Amino acid sequence: MKIAFIGLGNMGGGMAANLVKAGHEVRAFDLSEEALAAAKDAGCETFDTAREACAEAEAVVSMLPNGAIVKSVYEDEVFARAPEGAILLDCSTIDVATAKEVISKATEQGYAMVDAPVSGGIAAANGGTLTFMVGGATKAFERAEPILNAMGKAVIHAGQAGAGQTAKICNNMLLAITMIGTAEAMIMAQKLGLDPQKFYEISSQSSGYNWSLNAYTPMPGVGVESPADNDYAGGFATALMLKDLRLAMEAAKTADATTALGKHAKELYEAFAEQNGALDFSAIIKTL
């Protein structure tokens, strides 16, 4: 299949490479010359504009920074440029309202489209083990699923348009809260004289079990290997976690949902991100 891929950053570059490995003909575009060069080395055909990349594509995949850019790219570069009948997949993490709006406009233009944000971070993008949370009509999901399977380990149809974004921001709000709680508990146990490794061994097998502790331990040299063991480099950047928390709080306000812990997590990450936005989000343990 001919697939246009727009947005070849830390996540998109690995995703596009995995589509090539799966046997697809990938037509890549990014504003960064360095990203385009890396995509070419990975086997993609590169183009000077998004509209050129879309011109002969049977599918278009995008991985872009925010909702405003997603809206602009689709309205100005994809709609009426991609062939009639192409399936459109936006894998960016954006606000729910914009996701619904762009999919609605795609439908008006005669395209099938899904919002399909991801969970898993850079390592999973490179390794093809992402989890995709997909919103859109059933027929659109069925067309998108084989493409997403080439880039991930799990592809879940969350519901209609915007449901993928809803699942993503709620999931990451929960992740932020549990990471802060895990960090607090580990530091408190240490200050009370308990060996952090012993705390990990106990809590990871009892009622304190959670992903932040068991699969992404935030303290260096304790539990599983994680970004904490690499000076908090790589992984999921604090700036990206803050972006997701802000989207979650925006959505909570719209839905009149009570999110006291989510609000507090956003405030803590806002303060931490001022000087540490590039560090993995688990580095918030440094504040304790």
C-alpha atoms as a printed R data frame, in Angstrom:
    type eleno elety resid chain resno       x      y      z
1   ATOM     1    CA   MET     A     1   0.000  0.000  0.000
2   ATOM     2    CA   LYS     A     2   1.146  3.540 -0.742
3   ATOM     3    CA   ILE     A     3   1.078  5.449  2.560
4   ATOM     4    CA   ALA     A     4   1.837  9.139  3.011
5   ATOM     5    CA   PHE     A     5   3.387  9.857  6.423
6   ATOM     6    CA   ILE     A     6   3.364 13.462  7.640
7   ATOM     7    CA   GLY     A     7   5.412 14.302 10.743
8   ATOM     8    CA   LEU     A     8   8.670 12.408 11.261
9   ATOM     9    CA   GLY     A     9   9.689 13.495 14.755
10  ATOM    10    CA   ASN     A    10  10.762 11.290 17.654
11  ATOM    11    CA   MET     A    11   7.618  9.188 17.312
12  ATOM    12    CA   GLY     A    12   6.766  9.499 13.629
13  ATOM    13    CA   GLY     A    13  10.203  8.534 12.343
14  ATOM    14    CA   GLY     A    14  10.095  5.117 13.966
15  ATOM    15    CA   MET     A    15   6.467  4.577 12.995
16  ATOM    16    CA   ALA     A    16   7.170  5.327  9.334
17  ATOM    17    CA   ALA     A    17  10.167  2.978  9.383
18  ATOM    18    CA   ASN     A    18   7.988  0.159 10.701
19  ATOM    19    CA   LEU     A    19   5.501  0.676  7.873
20  ATOM    20    CA   VAL     A    20   8.395  0.207  5.437
21  ATOM    21    CA   LYS     A    21   9.433 -2.969  7.265
22  ATOM    22    CA   ALA     A    22   5.862 -4.243  6.886
23  ATOM    23    CA   GLY     A    23   6.178 -3.906  3.111
24  ATOM    24    CA   HIS     A    24   4.387 -0.615  2.527
25  ATOM    25    CA   GLU     A    25   5.569  2.102  0.158
26  ATOM    26    CA   VAL     A    26   5.938  5.108  2.465
27  ATOM    27    CA   ARG     A    27   5.834  8.637  1.046
28  ATOM    28    CA   ALA     A    28   7.281 10.822  3.816
29  ATOM    29    CA   PHE     A    29   7.215 14.534  4.601
30  ATOM    30    CA   ASP     A    30   8.525 16.674  7.448
31  ATOM    31    CA   LEU     A    31   9.731 20.263  7.773
32  ATOM    32    CA   SER     A    32  13.038 18.981  9.179
33  ATOM    33    CA   GLU     A    33  15.726 18.077  6.648
34  ATOM    34    CA   GLU     A    34  17.362 15.853  9.257
35  ATOM    35    CA   ALA     A    35  14.106 13.941  9.805
36  ATOM    36    CA   LEU     A    36  13.654 13.528  6.055
37  ATOM    37    CA   ALA     A    37  17.193 12.195  5.698
38  ATOM    38    CA   ALA     A    38  16.577  9.645  8.460
39  ATOM    39    CA   ALA     A    39  13.315  8.591  6.808
40  ATOM    40    CA   LYS     A    40  15.088  8.128  3.487
41  ATOM    41    CA   ASP     A    41  17.717  5.963  5.174
42  ATOM    42    CA   ALA     A    42  14.872  3.878  6.610
43  ATOM    43    CA   GLY     A    43  13.511  3.207  3.131
44  ATOM    44    CA   CYS     A    44  10.908  5.957  2.737
45  ATOM    45    CA   GLU     A    45  10.514  8.068 -0.377
46  ATOM    46    CA   THR     A    46  10.710 11.714  0.703
47  ATOM    47    CA   PHE     A    47   8.909 14.780 -0.644
48  ATOM    48    CA   ASP     A    48   9.275 18.553 -0.395
49  ATOM    49    CA   THR     A    49   5.646 19.158  0.577
50  ATOM    50    CA   ALA     A    50   2.874 17.260  2.318
51  ATOM    51    CA   ARG     A    51   0.577 17.632 -0.669
52  ATOM    52    CA   GLU     A    52   3.152 15.946 -2.919
53  ATOM    53    CA   ALA     A    53   3.480 13.075 -0.440
54  ATOM    54    CA   CYS     A    54  -0.312 12.656 -0.429
55  ATOM    55    CA   ALA     A    55  -0.773 12.856 -4.190
56  ATOM    56    CA   GLU     A    56  -0.800  9.113 -4.920
57  ATOM    57    CA   ALA     A    57  -1.380  7.758 -1.423
58  ATOM    58    CA   GLU     A    58  -3.961  5.138 -0.553
59  ATOM    59    CA   ALA     A    59  -3.623  6.120  3.099
60  ATOM    60    CA   VAL     A    60  -2.347  9.163  4.989
61  ATOM    61    CA   VAL     A    61  -0.863  8.906  8.480
62  ATOM    62    CA   SER     A    62  -0.006 12.019 10.491
63  ATOM    63    CA   MET     A    63   1.939 12.529 13.728
64  ATOM    64    CA   LEU     A    64   1.877 16.249 14.496
65  ATOM    65    CA   PRO     A    65   2.467 18.510 17.530
66  ATOM    66    CA   ASN     A    66  -0.971 19.992 18.208
67  ATOM    67    CA   GLY     A    67  -4.552 20.438 17.075
68  ATOM    68    CA   ALA     A    68  -4.009 23.703 15.214
69  ATOM    69    CA   ILE     A    69  -1.298 22.125 13.054
70  ATOM    70    CA   VAL     A    70  -3.387 18.995 12.461
71  ATOM    71    CA   LYS     A    71  -6.329 21.112 11.296
72  ATOM    72    CA   SER     A    72  -4.137 23.246  9.048
73  ATOM    73    CA   VAL     A    73  -2.320 20.296  7.467
74  ATOM    74    CA   TYR     A    74  -5.489 18.390  6.662
75  ATOM    75    CA   GLU     A    75  -7.428 21.388  5.363
76  ATOM    76    CA   ASP     A    76  -4.554 22.850  3.323
77  ATOM    77    CA   GLU     A    77  -2.446 19.845  2.342
78  ATOM    78    CA   VAL     A    78  -4.451 16.614  2.537
79  ATOM    79    CA   PHE     A    79  -8.089 17.241  1.645
80  ATOM    80    CA   ALA     A    80  -8.493 17.300 -2.145
81  ATOM    81    CA   ARG     A    81  -4.818 16.330 -2.490
82  ATOM    82    CA   ALA     A    82  -5.031 12.712 -1.370
83  ATOM    83    CA   PRO     A    83  -6.872 10.528 -3.889
84  ATOM    84    CA   GLU     A    84 -10.580  9.956 -3.436
85  ATOM    85    CA   GLY     A    85 -11.144  6.925 -1.200
86  ATOM    86    CA   ALA     A    86  -7.909  7.243  0.785
87  ATOM    87    CA   ILE     A    87  -8.105  6.356  4.491
88  ATOM    88    CA   LEU     A    88  -6.806  9.085  6.828
89  ATOM    89    CA   LEU     A    89  -5.250  8.319 10.218
90  ATOM    90    CA   ASP     A    90  -4.237 11.079 12.622
91  ATOM    91    CA   CYS     A    91  -2.016  9.627 15.353
92  ATOM    92    CA   SER     A    92  -1.290 12.981 17.015
93  ATOM    93    CA   THR     A    93  -2.435 13.725 20.561
94  ATOM    94    CA   ILE     A    94  -4.757 16.732 20.283
95  ATOM    95    CA   ASP     A    95  -7.918 18.121 21.853
96  ATOM    96    CA   VAL     A    96 -11.115 16.142 21.401
97  ATOM    97    CA   ALA     A    97 -13.038 19.001 19.768
98  ATOM    98    CA   THR     A    98 -10.472 19.483 16.997
99  ATOM    99    CA   ALA     A    99 -10.283 15.734 16.356
100 ATOM   100    CA   LYS     A   100 -14.055 15.616 15.873
101 ATOM   101    CA   GLU     A   101 -14.006 18.718 13.667
102 ATOM   102    CA   VAL     A   102 -11.273 17.415 11.355
103 ATOM   103    CA   ILE     A   103 -12.942 14.006 11.009
104 ATOM   104    CA   SER     A   104 -16.264 15.701 10.247
105 ATOM   105    CA   LYS     A   105 -14.652 17.777  7.496
106 ATOM   106    CA   ALA     A   106 -12.899 14.682  6.128
107 ATOM   107    CA   THR     A   107 -16.258 12.935  5.912
108 ATOM   108    CA   GLU     A   108 -17.718 15.918  4.059
109 ATOM   109    CA   GLN     A   109 -14.814 15.644  1.602
110 ATOM   110    CA   GLY     A   110 -15.566 11.959  1.035
111 ATOM   111    CA   TYR     A   111 -12.729 10.474  3.080
112 ATOM   112    CA   ALA     A   112 -12.862  7.880  5.856
113 ATOM   113    CA   MET     A   113 -10.826  9.056  8.854
114 ATOM   114    CA   VAL     A   114  -9.903  8.000 12.396
115 ATOM   115    CA   ASP     A   115  -8.189  9.639 15.344
116 ATOM   116    CA   ALA     A   116  -5.613  7.152 16.620
117 ATOM   117    CA   PRO     A   117  -3.354  8.564 19.358
118 ATOM   118    CA   VAL     A   118  -0.705  6.276 20.801
119 ATOM   119    CA   SER     A   119   0.686  5.068 24.091
120 ATOM   120    CA   GLY     A   120   4.178  3.655 24.522
121 ATOM   121    CA   GLY     A   121   6.738  6.383 23.879
122 ATOM   122    CA   ILE     A   122   9.767  6.540 21.600
123 ATOM   123    CA   ALA     A   123  11.049  3.023 22.328
124 ATOM   124    CA   ALA     A   124   7.666  1.520 21.424
125 ATOM   125    CA   ALA     A   125   7.448  3.685 18.283
126 ATOM   126    CA   ASN     A   126  10.825  2.381 17.156
127 ATOM   127    CA   GLY     A   127  10.053 -1.175 18.188
128 ATOM   128    CA   GLY     A   128   6.582 -1.326 16.658
129 ATOM   129    CA   THR     A   129   4.934 -2.033 20.010
130 ATOM   130    CA   LEU     A   130   2.676  0.998 20.398
131 ATOM   131    CA   THR     A   131  -0.895  0.844 21.666
132 ATOM   132    CA   PHE     A   132  -3.382  2.697 19.467
133 ATOM   133    CA   MET     A   133  -6.647  4.086 20.855
134 ATOM   134    CA   VAL     A   134  -8.879  4.639 17.837
135 ATOM   135    CA   GLY     A   135 -11.940  6.807 17.346
136 ATOM   136    CA   GLY     A   136 -14.096  6.739 14.239
137 ATOM   137    CA   ALA     A   137 -16.794  4.861 12.359
138 ATOM   138    CA   THR     A   138 -16.543  1.066 12.375
139 ATOM   139    CA   LYS     A   139 -15.817  0.861  8.646
140 ATOM   140    CA   ALA     A   140 -13.075  3.470  8.941
141 ATOM   141    CA   PHE     A   141 -11.542  1.563 11.859
142 ATOM   142    CA   GLU     A   142 -11.593 -1.687  9.895
143 ATOM   143    CA   ARG     A   143  -9.636 -0.029  7.076
144 ATOM   144    CA   ALA     A   144  -7.187  1.633  9.470
145 ATOM   145    CA   GLU     A   145  -6.550 -1.424 11.648
146 ATOM   146    CA   PRO     A   146  -4.114 -3.292  9.337
147 ATOM   147    CA   ILE     A   147  -2.004 -0.143  8.941
148 ATOM   148    CA   LEU     A   148  -1.900  0.453 12.694
149 ATOM   149    CA   ASN     A   149  -1.056 -3.200 13.346
150 ATOM   150    CA   ALA     A   150   2.183 -2.682 11.431
151 ATOM   151    CA   MET     A   151   3.215 -0.075 14.011
152 ATOM   152    CA   GLY     A   152   1.825 -1.462 17.259
153 ATOM   153    CA   LYS     A   153   1.094 -4.386 19.524
154 ATOM   154    CA   ALA     A   154  -2.493 -3.390 20.324
155 ATOM   155    CA   VAL     A   155  -5.121 -1.555 18.274
156 ATOM   156    CA   ILE     A   156  -8.328 -0.825 20.180
157 ATOM   157    CA   HIS     A   157 -11.491  0.725 18.732
158 ATOM   158    CA   ALA     A   158 -12.540  3.134 21.476
159 ATOM   159    CA   GLY     A   159 -15.712  4.426 19.812
160 ATOM   160    CA   GLN     A   160 -16.806  7.179 17.461
161 ATOM   161    CA   ALA     A   161 -14.775 10.209 16.330
162 ATOM   162    CA   GLY     A   162 -12.807 11.742 19.185
163 ATOM   163    CA   ALA     A   163 -12.991  8.645 21.377
164 ATOM   164    CA   GLY     A   164  -9.325  7.857 20.756
165 ATOM   165    CA   GLN     A   165  -8.289 11.281 22.032
166 ATOM   166    CA   THR     A   166 -10.588 10.930 25.041
167 ATOM   167    CA   ALA     A   167  -9.021  7.595 25.951
168 ATOM   168    CA   LYS     A   168  -5.496  8.998 25.529
169 ATOM   169    CA   ILE     A   169  -5.866 12.068 27.725
170 ATOM   170    CA   CYS     A   170  -7.747 10.206 30.462
171 ATOM   171    CA   ASN     A   171  -5.139  7.440 30.434
172 ATOM   172    CA   ASN     A   172  -2.257  9.895 30.665
173 ATOM   173    CA   MET     A   173  -3.930 11.888 33.424
174 ATOM   174    CA   LEU     A   174  -4.117  8.640 35.391
175 ATOM   175    CA   LEU     A   175  -0.478  7.882 34.534
176 ATOM   176    CA   ALA     A   176   0.677 11.297 35.779
177 ATOM   177    CA   ILE     A   177  -1.210 10.863 39.051
178 ATOM   178    CA   THR     A   178   0.151  7.362 39.690
179 ATOM   179    CA   MET     A   179   3.704  8.427 38.846
180 ATOM   180    CA   ILE     A   180   3.579 11.239 41.398
181 ATOM   181    CA   GLY     A   181   2.066  8.909 43.993
182 ATOM   182    CA   THR     A   182   4.666  6.223 43.317
183 ATOM   183    CA   ALA     A   183   7.499  8.741 43.623
184 ATOM   184    CA   GLU     A   184   6.115 10.106 46.896
185 ATOM   185    CA   ALA     A   185   5.773  6.634 48.393
186 ATOM   186    CA   MET     A   186   9.271  5.551 47.356
187 ATOM   187    CA   ILE     A   187  10.922  8.671 48.784
188 ATOM   188    CA   MET     A   188   8.876  8.509 51.976
189 ATOM   189    CA   ALA     A   189   9.812  4.843 52.513
190 ATOM   190    CA   GLN     A   190  13.471  5.705 51.973
191 ATOM   191    CA   LYS     A   191  13.346  8.616 54.431
192 ATOM   192    CA   LEU     A   192  11.764  6.308 57.002
193 ATOM   193    CA   GLY     A   193  14.746  3.971 56.669
194 ATOM   194    CA   LEU     A   194  13.352  1.308 54.323
195 ATOM   195    CA   ASP     A   195  15.619  0.128 51.495
196 ATOM   196    CA   PRO     A   196  13.944  1.372 48.261
197 ATOM   197    CA   GLN     A   197  14.566 -1.990 46.580
198 ATOM   198    CA   LYS     A   198  12.792 -3.759 49.441
199 ATOM   199    CA   PHE     A   199   9.896 -1.324 49.157
200 ATOM   200    CA   TYR     A   200   9.727 -2.111 45.430
201 ATOM   201    CA   GLU     A   201   9.754 -5.864 46.074
202 ATOM   202    CA   ILE     A   202   6.935 -5.549 48.593
203 ATOM   203    CA   SER     A   203   4.686 -2.943 46.954
204 ATOM   204    CA   SER     A   204   5.071 -4.331 43.425
205 ATOM   205    CA   GLN     A   205   3.567 -7.621 44.656
206 ATOM   206    CA   SER     A   206   0.872 -6.184 46.914
207 ATOM   207    CA   SER     A   207  -1.887 -3.599 46.778
208 ATOM   208    CA   GLY     A   208   0.554 -0.860 45.735
209 ATOM   209    CA   TYR     A   209   1.034 -2.571 42.367
210 ATOM   210    CA   ASN     A   210   0.797 -0.096 39.485
211 ATOM   211    CA   TRP     A   211   2.414  0.489 36.096
212 ATOM   212    CA   SER     A   212   4.538  3.448 37.228
213 ATOM   213    CA   LEU     A   213   6.122  1.285 39.929
214 ATOM   214    CA   ASN     A   214   6.230 -2.121 38.258
215 ATOM   215    CA   ALA     A   215   7.035 -1.239 34.662
216 ATOM   216    CA   TYR     A   216   8.628  2.222 34.851
217 ATOM   217    CA   THR     A   217  10.246  2.505 38.284
218 ATOM   218    CA   PRO     A   218  11.141  6.197 38.826
219 ATOM   219    CA   MET     A   219  14.126  5.651 41.175
220 ATOM   220    CA   PRO     A   220  17.571  4.802 39.683
221 ATOM   221    CA   GLY     A   221  18.887  1.330 40.471
222 ATOM   222    CA   VAL     A   222  15.560  0.103 41.817
223 ATOM   223    CA   GLY     A   223  13.080 -2.255 40.174
224 ATOM   224    CA   VAL     A   224  13.005 -2.560 36.399
225 ATOM   225    CA   GLU     A   225  15.324 -0.721 34.037
226 ATOM   226    CA   SER     A   226  13.753  2.593 33.062
227 ATOM   227    CA   PRO     A   227  14.718  6.149 32.009
228 ATOM   228    CA   ALA     A   228  15.631  6.738 35.677
229 ATOM   229    CA   ASP     A   229  18.685  4.533 35.042
230 ATOM   230    CA   ASN     A   230  19.739  6.790 32.161
231 ATOM   231    CA   ASP     A   231  19.571 10.128 34.010
232 ATOM   232    CA   TYR     A   232  15.934 10.381 32.911
233 ATOM   233    CA   ALA     A   233  16.846 10.714 29.236
234 ATOM   234    CA   GLY     A   234  14.544  9.293 26.571
235 ATOM   235    CA   GLY     A   235  11.171  7.871 27.439
236 ATOM   236    CA   PHE     A   236   8.195 10.249 27.608
237 ATOM   237    CA   ALA     A   237   9.249 13.874 28.018
238 ATOM   238    CA   THR     A   238   7.859 15.957 30.866
239 ATOM   239    CA   ALA     A   239   6.805 18.608 28.319
240 ATOM   240    CA   LEU     A   240   4.660 16.038 26.514
241 ATOM   241    CA   MET     A   241   3.076 14.848 29.750
242 ATOM   242    CA   LEU     A   242   2.249 18.448 30.587
243 ATOM   243    CA   LYS     A   243   0.704 18.896 27.146
244 ATOM   244    CA   ASP     A   244  -1.560 15.886 27.772
245 ATOM   245    CA   LEU     A   245  -2.516 17.100 31.250
246 ATOM   246    CA   ARG     A   246  -3.500 20.488 29.863
247 ATOM   247    CA   LEU     A   247  -5.642 18.780 27.224
248 ATOM   248    CA   ALA     A   248  -7.211 16.664 29.965
249 ATOM   249    CA   MET     A   249  -8.045 19.702 32.086
250 ATOM   250    CA   GLU     A   250  -9.512 21.472 29.056
251 ATOM   251    CA   ALA     A   251 -11.696 18.449 28.347
252 ATOM   252    CA   ALA     A   252 -12.675 18.096 32.024
253 ATOM   253    CA   LYS     A   253 -13.899 21.695 32.052
254 ATOM   254    CA   THR     A   254 -15.937 21.116 28.909
255 ATOM   255    CA   ALA     A   255 -17.483 17.945 30.353
256 ATOM   256    CA   ASP     A   256 -17.980 19.401 33.866
257 ATOM   257    CA   ALA     A   257 -15.894 16.524 35.280
258 ATOM   258    CA   THR     A   258 -14.298 16.740 38.726
259 ATOM   259    CA   THR     A   259 -10.549 16.071 38.466
260 ATOM   260    CA   ALA     A   260  -8.949 17.369 41.657
261 ATOM   261    CA   LEU     A   261  -5.920 15.081 41.443
262 ATOM   262    CA   GLY     A   262  -5.569 15.683 37.717
263 ATOM   263    CA   LYS     A   263  -5.554 19.434 38.340
264 ATOM   264    CA   HIS     A   264  -2.912 19.085 41.052
265 ATOM   265    CA   ALA     A   265  -0.777 16.835 38.831
266 ATOM   266    CA   LYS     A   266  -0.910 19.474 36.087
267 ATOM   267    CA   GLU     A   267   0.240 22.152 38.527
268 ATOM   268    CA   LEU     A   268   3.141 20.003 39.754
269 ATOM   269    CA   TYR     A   269   4.258 19.202 36.206
270 ATOM   270    CA   GLU     A   270   3.940 22.853 35.177
271 ATOM   271    CA   ALA     A   271   6.359 23.857 37.921
272 ATOM   272    CA   PHE     A   272   8.734 20.992 37.124
273 ATOM   273    CA   ALA     A   273   8.658 21.552 33.352
274 ATOM   274    CA   GLU     A   274   9.988 25.096 33.609
275 ATOM   275    CA   GLN     A   275  13.530 23.766 33.952
276 ATOM   276    CA   ASN     A   276  13.114 20.075 33.131
277 ATOM   277    CA   GLY     A   277  10.795 19.779 30.139
278 ATOM   278    CA   ALA     A   278  13.146 17.507 28.195
279 ATOM   279    CA   LEU     A   279  13.541 14.975 31.019
280 ATOM   280    CA   ASP     A   280  11.360 11.886 31.250
281 ATOM   281    CA   PHE     A   281   8.190 12.560 33.229
282 ATOM   282    CA   SER     A   282   9.300 10.137 35.964
283 ATOM   283    CA   ALA     A   283  12.026 12.647 36.835
284 ATOM   284    CA   ILE     A   284   9.399 14.487 38.902
285 ATOM   285    CA   ILE     A   285  10.731 12.300 41.739
286 ATOM   286    CA   LYS     A   286  13.625 14.804 41.836
287 ATOM   287    CA   THR     A   287  11.276 17.383 43.390
288 ATOM   288    CA   LEU     A   288  10.816 15.197 46.481
